[in-house]
Amino acid sequence: MSELQGRLQQLSLYFGRPDGRYGRQTEFGVRNYQMARGIQGDESGTYGPATRRALEAETH
């Protein structure tokens, strides 16, 4: 989860120190990312395959 949080930080969708937990702030960042990019195929706020592919393609 720390990698996910770091990727969300690159897009200003996660603030604070990555802690490796999928808490409220991480879920909020994922949900906002999905909405902003029009990602479908994963439940809102869930870091599934479609969200992962898009986020990994856009960040490092």
PDB file of N, CA, C, O and CB in Angstrom:
ATOM      1  N   MET A   1       0.804  -1.196   0.000  1.00  0.00           N
ATOM      2  CA  MET A   1       0.000   0.000   0.000  1.00  0.00           C
ATOM      3  C   MET A   1       0.854   1.269   0.000  1.00  0.00           C
ATOM      4  O   MET A   1       0.410   2.322  -0.459  1.00  0.00           O
ATOM      5  CB  MET A   1      -0.918  -0.007   1.190  1.00  0.00           C
ATOM      6  N   SER A   2       2.056   1.165   0.508  1.00  0.00           N
ATOM      7  CA  SER A   2       2.915   2.357   0.505  1.00  0.00           C
ATOM      8  C   SER A   2       3.199   2.825  -0.920  1.00  0.00           C
ATOM      9  O   SER A   2       3.270   4.026  -1.184  1.00  0.00           O
ATOM     10  CB  SER A   2       4.239   2.067   1.236  1.00  0.00           C
ATOM     11  N   GLU A   3       3.361   1.866  -1.838  1.00  0.00           N
ATOM     12  CA  GLU A   3       3.605   2.243  -3.234  1.00  0.00           C
ATOM     13  C   GLU A   3       2.377   2.954  -3.797  1.00  0.00           C
ATOM     14  O   GLU A   3       2.509   3.971  -4.476  1.00  0.00           O
ATOM     15  CB  GLU A   3       3.952   0.995  -4.094  1.00  0.00           C
ATOM     16  N   LEU A   4       1.207   2.436  -3.525  1.00  0.00           N
ATOM     17  CA  LEU A   4      -0.039   3.078  -3.967  1.00  0.00           C
ATOM     18  C   LEU A   4      -0.124   4.495  -3.421  1.00  0.00           C
ATOM     19  O   LEU A   4      -0.430   5.430  -4.161  1.00  0.00           O
ATOM     20  CB  LEU A   4      -1.270   2.259  -3.515  1.00  0.00           C
ATOM     21  N   GLN A   5       0.139   4.654  -2.162  1.00  0.00           N
ATOM     22  CA  GLN A   5       0.078   5.978  -1.545  1.00  0.00           C
ATOM     23  C   GLN A   5       1.106   6.914  -2.173  1.00  0.00           C
ATOM     24  O   GLN A   5       0.824   8.094  -2.381  1.00  0.00           O
ATOM     25  CB  GLN A   5       0.308   5.877  -0.027  1.00  0.00           C
ATOM     26  N   GLY A   6       2.279   6.403  -2.474  1.00  0.00           N
ATOM     27  CA  GLY A   6       3.301   7.211  -3.135  1.00  0.00           C
ATOM     28  C   GLY A   6       2.865   7.647  -4.528  1.00  0.00           C
ATOM     29  O   GLY A   6       3.112   8.784  -4.931  1.00  0.00           O
ATOM     30  N   ARG A   7       2.228   6.761  -5.255  1.00  0.00           N
ATOM     31  CA  ARG A   7       1.737   7.117  -6.588  1.00  0.00           C
ATOM     32  C   ARG A   7       0.634   8.162  -6.494  1.00  0.00           C
ATOM     33  O   ARG A   7       0.588   9.097  -7.293  1.00  0.00           O
ATOM     34  CB  ARG A   7       1.222   5.869  -7.326  1.00  0.00           C
ATOM     35  N   LEU A   8      -0.241   8.005  -5.528  1.00  0.00           N
ATOM     36  CA  LEU A   8      -1.300   9.002  -5.326  1.00  0.00           C
ATOM     37  C   LEU A   8      -0.703  10.350  -4.927  1.00  0.00           C
ATOM     38  O   LEU A   8      -1.220  11.397  -5.319  1.00  0.00           O
ATOM     39  CB  LEU A   8      -2.298   8.522  -4.248  1.00  0.00           C
ATOM     40  N   GLN A   9       0.366  10.331  -4.160  1.00  0.00           N
ATOM     41  CA  GLN A   9       1.045  11.572  -3.781  1.00  0.00           C
ATOM     42  C   GLN A   9       1.571  12.307  -5.004  1.00  0.00           C
ATOM     43  O   GLN A   9       1.509  13.535  -5.063  1.00  0.00           O
ATOM     44  CB  GLN A   9       2.194  11.279  -2.815  1.00  0.00           C
ATOM     45  N   GLN A  10       2.083  11.575  -5.974  1.00  0.00           N
ATOM     46  CA  GLN A  10       2.609  12.188  -7.191  1.00  0.00           C
ATOM     47  C   GLN A  10       1.537  13.009  -7.902  1.00  0.00           C
ATOM     48  O   GLN A  10       1.848  13.967  -8.610  1.00  0.00           O
ATOM     49  CB  GLN A  10       3.160  11.115  -8.134  1.00  0.00           C
ATOM     50  N   LEU A  11       0.281  12.632  -7.711  1.00  0.00           N
ATOM     51  CA  LEU A  11      -0.832  13.313  -8.370  1.00  0.00           C
ATOM     52  C   LEU A  11      -1.596  14.216  -7.399  1.00  0.00           C
ATOM     53  O   LEU A  11      -2.695  14.678  -7.705  1.00  0.00           O
ATOM     54  CB  LEU A  11      -1.784  12.289  -8.987  1.00  0.00           C
ATOM     55  N   SER A  12      -1.011  14.459  -6.242  1.00  0.00           N
ATOM     56  CA  SER A  12      -1.633  15.287  -5.189  1.00  0.00           C
ATOM     57  C   SER A  12      -2.995  14.736  -4.767  1.00  0.00           C
ATOM     58  O   SER A  12      -3.942  15.490  -4.546  1.00  0.00           O
ATOM     59  CB  SER A  12      -1.792  16.738  -5.675  1.00  0.00           C
ATOM     60  N   LEU A  13      -3.075  13.415  -4.659  1.00  0.00           N
ATOM     61  CA  LEU A  13      -4.314  12.773  -4.228  1.00  0.00           C
ATOM     62  C   LEU A  13      -4.156  12.067  -2.887  1.00  0.00           C
ATOM     63  O   LEU A  13      -5.109  11.478  -2.377  1.00  0.00           O
ATOM     64  CB  LEU A  13      -4.780  11.781  -5.276  1.00  0.00           C
ATOM     65  N   TYR A  14      -2.963  12.124  -2.318  1.00  0.00           N
ATOM     66  CA  TYR A  14      -2.712  11.565  -0.993  1.00  0.00           C
ATOM     67  C   TYR A  14      -1.748  12.495  -0.296  1.00  0.00           C
ATOM     68  O   TYR A  14      -0.710  12.866  -0.845  1.00  0.00           O
ATOM     69  CB  TYR A  14      -2.144  10.101  -1.068  1.00  0.00           C
ATOM     70  N   PHE A  15      -2.102  12.868   0.918  1.00  0.00           N
ATOM     71  CA  PHE A  15      -1.270  13.784   1.687  1.00  0.00           C
ATOM     72  C   PHE A  15      -0.877  13.088   2.989  1.00  0.00           C
ATOM     73  O   PHE A  15      -1.641  12.298   3.544  1.00  0.00           O
ATOM     74  CB  PHE A  15      -2.017  15.135   1.968  1.00  0.00           C
ATOM     75  N   GLY A  16       0.284  13.387   3.443  1.00  0.00           N
ATOM     76  CA  GLY A  16       0.762  12.756   4.654  1.00  0.00           C
ATOM     77  C   GLY A  16       1.811  11.719   4.321  1.00  0.00           C
ATOM     78  O   GLY A  16       2.237  11.580   3.174  1.00  0.00           O
ATOM     79  N   ARG A  17       2.209  11.006   5.331  1.00  0.00           N
ATOM     80  CA  ARG A  17       3.271  10.020   5.194  1.00  0.00           C
ATOM     81  C   ARG A  17       2.669   8.662   4.833  1.00  0.00           C
ATOM     82  O   ARG A  17       1.756   8.199   5.516  1.00  0.00           O
ATOM     83  CB  ARG A  17       4.100   9.923   6.498  1.00  0.00           C
ATOM     84  N   PRO A  18       3.159   8.017   3.777  1.00  0.00           N
ATOM     85  CA  PRO A  18       2.668   6.679   3.451  1.00  0.00           C
ATOM     86  C   PRO A  18       2.856   5.738   4.642  1.00  0.00           C
ATOM     87  O   PRO A  18       3.944   5.654   5.210  1.00  0.00           O
ATOM     88  CB  PRO A  18       3.393   6.123   2.206  1.00  0.00           C
ATOM     89  N   ASP A  19       1.787   5.035   5.011  1.00  0.00           N
ATOM     90  CA  ASP A  19       1.849   4.148   6.169  1.00  0.00           C
ATOM     91  C   ASP A  19       1.567   2.694   5.818  1.00  0.00           C
ATOM     92  O   ASP A  19       1.594   1.826   6.691  1.00  0.00           O
ATOM     93  CB  ASP A  19       0.874   4.607   7.216  1.00  0.00           C
ATOM     94  N   GLY A  20       1.294   2.421   4.528  1.00  0.00           N
ATOM     95  CA  GLY A  20       1.089   1.045   4.115  1.00  0.00           C
ATOM     96  C   GLY A  20      -0.284   0.479   4.419  1.00  0.00           C
ATOM     97  O   GLY A  20      -0.521  -0.713   4.222  1.00  0.00           O
ATOM     98  N   ARG A  21      -1.194   1.319   4.898  1.00  0.00           N
ATOM     99  CA  ARG A  21      -2.542   0.845   5.219  1.00  0.00           C
ATOM    100  C   ARG A  21      -3.551   1.438   4.246  1.00  0.00           C
ATOM    101  O   ARG A  21      -3.422   2.581   3.808  1.00  0.00           O
ATOM    102  CB  ARG A  21      -2.920   1.208   6.674  1.00  0.00           C
ATOM    103  N   TYR A  22      -4.555   0.638   3.919  1.00  0.00           N
ATOM    104  CA  TYR A  22      -5.613   1.112   3.026  1.00  0.00           C
ATOM    105  C   TYR A  22      -6.728   1.698   3.881  1.00  0.00           C
ATOM    106  O   TYR A  22      -7.782   1.091   4.074  1.00  0.00           O
ATOM    107  CB  TYR A  22      -6.153  -0.043   2.108  1.00  0.00           C
ATOM    108  N   GLY A  23      -6.463   2.886   4.383  1.00  0.00           N
ATOM    109  CA  GLY A  23      -7.426   3.566   5.240  1.00  0.00           C
ATOM    110  C   GLY A  23      -8.293   4.528   4.458  1.00  0.00           C
ATOM    111  O   GLY A  23      -8.316   4.518   3.227  1.00  0.00           O
ATOM    112  N   ARG A  24      -8.992   5.344   5.186  1.00  0.00           N
ATOM    113  CA  ARG A  24      -9.944   6.298   4.608  1.00  0.00           C
ATOM    114  C   ARG A  24      -9.278   7.259   3.624  1.00  0.00           C
ATOM    115  O   ARG A  24      -9.824   7.528   2.554  1.00  0.00           O
ATOM    116  CB  ARG A  24     -10.620   7.091   5.715  1.00  0.00           C
ATOM    117  N   GLN A  25      -8.108   7.773   3.982  1.00  0.00           N
ATOM    118  CA  GLN A  25      -7.428   8.738   3.114  1.00  0.00           C
ATOM    119  C   GLN A  25      -6.981   8.089   1.798  1.00  0.00           C
ATOM    120  O   GLN A  25      -7.062   8.713   0.740  1.00  0.00           O
ATOM    121  CB  GLN A  25      -6.217   9.342   3.840  1.00  0.00           C
ATOM    122  N   THR A  26      -6.514   6.852   1.864  1.00  0.00           N
ATOM    123  CA  THR A  26      -6.104   6.143   0.646  1.00  0.00           C
ATOM    124  C   THR A  26      -7.317   5.862  -0.228  1.00  0.00           C
ATOM    125  O   THR A  26      -7.282   6.083  -1.439  1.00  0.00           O
ATOM    126  CB  THR A  26      -5.377   4.823   0.997  1.00  0.00           C
ATOM    127  N   GLU A  27      -8.377   5.380   0.379  1.00  0.00           N
ATOM    128  CA  GLU A  27      -9.607   5.108  -0.372  1.00  0.00           C
ATOM    129  C   GLU A  27     -10.142   6.373  -1.030  1.00  0.00           C
ATOM    130  O   GLU A  27     -10.589   6.333  -2.177  1.00  0.00           O
ATOM    131  CB  GLU A  27     -10.674   4.506   0.549  1.00  0.00           C
ATOM    132  N   PHE A  28     -10.102   7.478  -0.329  1.00  0.00           N
ATOM    133  CA  PHE A  28     -10.547   8.759  -0.870  1.00  0.00           C
ATOM    134  C   PHE A  28      -9.701   9.148  -2.085  1.00  0.00           C
ATOM    135  O   PHE A  28     -10.238   9.609  -3.091  1.00  0.00           O
ATOM    136  CB  PHE A  28     -10.473   9.858   0.211  1.00  0.00           C
ATOM    137  N   GLY A  29      -8.382   8.964  -1.995  1.00  0.00           N
ATOM    138  CA  GLY A  29      -7.497   9.269  -3.120  1.00  0.00           C
ATOM    139  C   GLY A  29      -7.791   8.397  -4.321  1.00  0.00           C
ATOM    140  O   GLY A  29      -7.819   8.882  -5.452  1.00  0.00           O
ATOM    141  N   VAL A  30      -8.010   7.109  -4.085  1.00  0.00           N
ATOM    142  CA  VAL A  30      -8.327   6.183  -5.178  1.00  0.00           C
ATOM    143  C   VAL A  30      -9.650   6.573  -5.813  1.00  0.00           C
ATOM    144  O   VAL A  30      -9.762   6.613  -7.038  1.00  0.00           O
ATOM    145  CB  VAL A  30      -8.381   4.721  -4.670  1.00  0.00           C
ATOM    146  N   ARG A  31     -10.642   6.857  -5.003  1.00  0.00           N
ATOM    147  CA  ARG A  31     -11.964   7.235  -5.524  1.00  0.00           C
ATOM    148  C   ARG A  31     -11.874   8.505  -6.375  1.00  0.00           C
ATOM    149  O   ARG A  31     -12.471   8.573  -7.449  1.00  0.00           O
ATOM    150  CB  ARG A  31     -12.962   7.447  -4.362  1.00  0.00           C
ATOM    151  N   ASN A  32     -11.147   9.488  -5.910  1.00  0.00           N
ATOM    152  CA  ASN A  32     -10.993  10.725  -6.669  1.00  0.00           C
ATOM    153  C   ASN A  32     -10.223  10.492  -7.963  1.00  0.00           C
ATOM    154  O   ASN A  32     -10.539  11.092  -8.991  1.00  0.00           O
ATOM    155  CB  ASN A  32     -10.284  11.779  -5.824  1.00  0.00           C
ATOM    156  N   TYR A  33      -9.229   9.636  -7.920  1.00  0.00           N
ATOM    157  CA  TYR A  33      -8.481   9.302  -9.123  1.00  0.00           C
ATOM    158  C   TYR A  33      -9.402   8.631 -10.144  1.00  0.00           C
ATOM    159  O   TYR A  33      -9.389   8.987 -11.322  1.00  0.00           O
ATOM    160  CB  TYR A  33      -7.286   8.383  -8.783  1.00  0.00           C
ATOM    161  N   GLN A  34     -10.183   7.685  -9.702  1.00  0.00           N
ATOM    162  CA  GLN A  34     -11.109   6.980 -10.594  1.00  0.00           C
ATOM    163  C   GLN A  34     -12.101   7.951 -11.228  1.00  0.00           C
ATOM    164  O   GLN A  34     -12.364   7.885 -12.428  1.00  0.00           O
ATOM    165  CB  GLN A  34     -11.863   5.881  -9.828  1.00  0.00           C
ATOM    166  N   MET A  35     -12.638   8.834 -10.428  1.00  0.00           N
ATOM    167  CA  MET A  35     -13.620   9.794 -10.957  1.00  0.00           C
ATOM    168  C   MET A  35     -12.967  10.748 -11.948  1.00  0.00           C
ATOM    169  O   MET A  35     -13.539  11.033 -13.000  1.00  0.00           O
ATOM    170  CB  MET A  35     -14.271  10.592  -9.809  1.00  0.00           C
ATOM    171  N   ALA A  36     -11.779  11.244 -11.627  1.00  0.00           N
ATOM    172  CA  ALA A  36     -11.091  12.209 -12.495  1.00  0.00           C
ATOM    173  C   ALA A  36     -10.692  11.591 -13.833  1.00  0.00           C
ATOM    174  O   ALA A  36     -10.674  12.277 -14.854  1.00  0.00           O
ATOM    175  CB  ALA A  36      -9.851  12.756 -11.792  1.00  0.00           C
ATOM    176  N   ARG A  37     -10.374  10.298 -13.829  1.00  0.00           N
ATOM    177  CA  ARG A  37      -9.908   9.640 -15.053  1.00  0.00           C
ATOM    178  C   ARG A  37     -11.000   8.828 -15.745  1.00  0.00           C
ATOM    179  O   ARG A  37     -10.765   8.246 -16.803  1.00  0.00           O
ATOM    180  CB  ARG A  37      -8.740   8.738 -14.735  1.00  0.00           C
ATOM    181  N   GLY A  38     -12.191   8.788 -15.152  1.00  0.00           N
ATOM    182  CA  GLY A  38     -13.296   8.045 -15.759  1.00  0.00           C
ATOM    183  C   GLY A  38     -13.051   6.544 -15.787  1.00  0.00           C
ATOM    184  O   GLY A  38     -13.474   5.860 -16.720  1.00  0.00           O
ATOM    185  N   ILE A  39     -12.381   6.038 -14.784  1.00  0.00           N
ATOM    186  CA  ILE A  39     -12.050   4.610 -14.746  1.00  0.00           C
ATOM    187  C   ILE A  39     -13.282   3.804 -14.371  1.00  0.00           C
ATOM    188  O   ILE A  39     -13.971   4.091 -13.392  1.00  0.00           O
ATOM    189  CB  ILE A  39     -10.902   4.335 -13.745  1.00  0.00           C
ATOM    190  N   GLN A  40     -13.534   2.795 -15.174  1.00  0.00           N
ATOM    191  CA  GLN A  40     -14.637   1.871 -14.926  1.00  0.00           C
ATOM    192  C   GLN A  40     -14.066   0.473 -14.810  1.00  0.00           C
ATOM    193  O   GLN A  40     -12.941   0.224 -15.245  1.00  0.00           O
ATOM    194  CB  GLN A  40     -15.713   1.945 -16.054  1.00  0.00           C
ATOM    195  N   GLY A  41     -14.808  -0.420 -14.244  1.00  0.00           N
ATOM    196  CA  GLY A  41     -14.355  -1.791 -14.110  1.00  0.00           C
ATOM    197  C   GLY A  41     -13.966  -2.147 -12.693  1.00  0.00           C
ATOM    198  O   GLY A  41     -13.905  -3.328 -12.354  1.00  0.00           O
ATOM    199  N   ASP A  42     -13.703  -1.166 -11.862  1.00  0.00           N
ATOM    200  CA  ASP A  42     -13.423  -1.387 -10.443  1.00  0.00           C
ATOM    201  C   ASP A  42     -14.482  -0.643  -9.637  1.00  0.00           C
ATOM    202  O   ASP A  42     -14.935   0.430 -10.034  1.00  0.00           O
ATOM    203  CB  ASP A  42     -11.974  -0.909 -10.058  1.00  0.00           C
ATOM    204  N   GLU A  43     -14.865  -1.211  -8.522  1.00  0.00           N
ATOM    205  CA  GLU A  43     -15.806  -0.535  -7.634  1.00  0.00           C
ATOM    206  C   GLU A  43     -15.172   0.766  -7.132  1.00  0.00           C
ATOM    207  O   GLU A  43     -13.966   0.831  -6.895  1.00  0.00           O
ATOM    208  CB  GLU A  43     -16.209  -1.458  -6.439  1.00  0.00           C
ATOM    209  N   SER A  44     -15.985   1.774  -6.977  1.00  0.00           N
ATOM    210  CA  SER A  44     -15.486   3.070  -6.523  1.00  0.00           C
ATOM    211  C   SER A  44     -14.723   2.932  -5.209  1.00  0.00           C
ATOM    212  O   SER A  44     -15.225   2.369  -4.237  1.00  0.00           O
ATOM    213  CB  SER A  44     -16.645   4.061  -6.359  1.00  0.00           C
ATOM    214  N   GLY A  45     -13.503   3.457  -5.203  1.00  0.00           N
ATOM    215  CA  GLY A  45     -12.672   3.412  -4.008  1.00  0.00           C
ATOM    216  C   GLY A  45     -11.869   2.137  -3.854  1.00  0.00           C
ATOM    217  O   GLY A  45     -11.091   2.003  -2.910  1.00  0.00           O
ATOM    218  N   THR A  46     -12.048   1.198  -4.773  1.00  0.00           N
ATOM    219  CA  THR A  46     -11.326  -0.078  -4.730  1.00  0.00           C
ATOM    220  C   THR A  46     -10.157  -0.037  -5.705  1.00  0.00           C
ATOM    221  O   THR A  46     -10.315   0.337  -6.867  1.00  0.00           O
ATOM    222  CB  THR A  46     -12.273  -1.264  -5.064  1.00  0.00           C
ATOM    223  N   TYR A  47      -8.995  -0.422  -5.224  1.00  0.00           N
ATOM    224  CA  TYR A  47      -7.792  -0.441  -6.055  1.00  0.00           C
ATOM    225  C   TYR A  47      -7.715  -1.771  -6.798  1.00  0.00           C
ATOM    226  O   TYR A  47      -6.955  -2.666  -6.427  1.00  0.00           O
ATOM    227  CB  TYR A  47      -6.513  -0.216  -5.193  1.00  0.00           C
ATOM    228  N   GLY A  48      -8.511  -1.879  -7.843  1.00  0.00           N
ATOM    229  CA  GLY A  48      -8.568  -3.091  -8.644  1.00  0.00           C
ATOM    230  C   GLY A  48      -7.683  -2.995  -9.871  1.00  0.00           C
ATOM    231  O   GLY A  48      -6.927  -2.035 -10.022  1.00  0.00           O
ATOM    232  N   PRO A  49      -7.773  -3.996 -10.757  1.00  0.00           N
ATOM    233  CA  PRO A  49      -6.887  -4.067 -11.919  1.00  0.00           C
ATOM    234  C   PRO A  49      -6.970  -2.865 -12.860  1.00  0.00           C
ATOM    235  O   PRO A  49      -5.937  -2.397 -13.339  1.00  0.00           O
ATOM    236  CB  PRO A  49      -7.193  -5.300 -12.688  1.00  0.00           C
ATOM    237  N   ALA A  50      -8.162  -2.359 -13.136  1.00  0.00           N
ATOM    238  CA  ALA A  50      -8.294  -1.223 -14.064  1.00  0.00           C
ATOM    239  C   ALA A  50      -7.650   0.034 -13.475  1.00  0.00           C
ATOM    240  O   ALA A  50      -6.964   0.778 -14.177  1.00  0.00           O
ATOM    241  CB  ALA A  50      -9.787  -0.954 -14.387  1.00  0.00           C
ATOM    242  N   THR A  51      -7.875   0.258 -12.199  1.00  0.00           N
ATOM    243  CA  THR A  51      -7.294   1.431 -11.530  1.00  0.00           C
ATOM    244  C   THR A  51      -5.781   1.292 -11.458  1.00  0.00           C
ATOM    245  O   THR A  51      -5.050   2.251 -11.704  1.00  0.00           O
ATOM    246  CB  THR A  51      -7.884   1.607 -10.107  1.00  0.00           C
ATOM    247  N   ARG A  52      -5.322   0.112 -11.126  1.00  0.00           N
ATOM    248  CA  ARG A  52      -3.878  -0.126 -11.027  1.00  0.00           C
ATOM    249  C   ARG A  52      -3.182   0.131 -12.364  1.00  0.00           C
ATOM    250  O   ARG A  52      -2.164   0.821 -12.413  1.00  0.00           O
ATOM    251  CB  ARG A  52      -3.604  -1.566 -10.561  1.00  0.00           C
ATOM    252  N   ARG A  53      -3.728  -0.420 -13.441  1.00  0.00           N
ATOM    253  CA  ARG A  53      -3.120  -0.219 -14.772  1.00  0.00           C
ATOM    254  C   ARG A  53      -3.005   1.264 -15.106  1.00  0.00           C
ATOM    255  O   ARG A  53      -1.956   1.730 -15.551  1.00  0.00           O
ATOM    256  CB  ARG A  53      -3.948  -0.934 -15.859  1.00  0.00           C
ATOM    257  N   ALA A  54      -4.087   1.996 -14.888  1.00  0.00           N
ATOM    258  CA  ALA A  54      -4.095   3.422 -15.225  1.00  0.00           C
ATOM    259  C   ALA A  54      -3.104   4.200 -14.364  1.00  0.00           C
ATOM    260  O   ALA A  54      -2.349   5.031 -14.869  1.00  0.00           O
ATOM    261  CB  ALA A  54      -5.504   4.001 -15.055  1.00  0.00           C
ATOM    262  N   LEU A  55      -3.112   3.928 -13.077  1.00  0.00           N
ATOM    263  CA  LEU A  55      -2.231   4.664 -12.157  1.00  0.00           C
ATOM    264  C   LEU A  55      -0.764   4.346 -12.429  1.00  0.00           C
ATOM    265  O   LEU A  55       0.078   5.244 -12.413  1.00  0.00           O
ATOM    266  CB  LEU A  55      -2.576   4.329 -10.696  1.00  0.00           C
ATOM    267  N   GLU A  56      -0.458   3.088 -12.676  1.00  0.00           N
ATOM    268  CA  GLU A  56       0.933   2.715 -12.961  1.00  0.00           C
ATOM    269  C   GLU A  56       1.418   3.285 -14.280  1.00  0.00           C
ATOM    270  O   GLU A  56       2.605   3.574 -14.428  1.00  0.00           O
ATOM    271  CB  GLU A  56       1.079   1.205 -12.977  1.00  0.00           C
ATOM    272  N   ALA A  57       0.519   3.453 -15.244  1.00  0.00           N
ATOM    273  CA  ALA A  57       0.917   4.030 -16.526  1.00  0.00           C
ATOM    274  C   ALA A  57       1.179   5.529 -16.414  1.00  0.00           C
ATOM    275  O   ALA A  57       1.919   6.095 -17.219  1.00  0.00           O
ATOM    276  CB  ALA A  57      -0.157   3.769 -17.575  1.00  0.00           C
ATOM    277  N   GLU A  58       0.581   6.160 -15.431  1.00  0.00           N
ATOM    278  CA  GLU A  58       0.661   7.611 -15.292  1.00  0.00           C
ATOM    279  C   GLU A  58       1.719   8.072 -14.292  1.00  0.00           C
ATOM    280  O   GLU A  58       2.123   9.235 -14.311  1.00  0.00           O
ATOM    281  CB  GLU A  58      -0.673   8.147 -14.880  1.00  0.00           C
ATOM    282  N   THR A  59       2.161   7.186 -13.434  1.00  0.00           N
ATOM    283  CA  THR A  59       3.118   7.551 -12.365  1.00  0.00           C
ATOM    284  C   THR A  59       4.319   6.625 -12.422  1.00  0.00           C
ATOM    285  O   THR A  59       4.356   5.675 -13.204  1.00  0.00           O
ATOM    286  CB  THR A  59       2.448   7.479 -10.955  1.00  0.00           C
ATOM    287  N   HIS A  60       5.289   6.915 -11.590  1.00  0.00           N
ATOM    288  CA  HIS A  60       6.478   6.053 -11.524  1.00  0.00           C
ATOM    289  C   HIS A  60       6.721   5.570 -10.104  1.00  0.00           C
ATOM    290  O   HIS A  60       7.677   4.834  -9.857  1.00  0.00           O
ATOM    291  CB  HIS A  60       7.716   6.799 -12.042  1.00  0.00           C
TER     292      HIS A  60
END
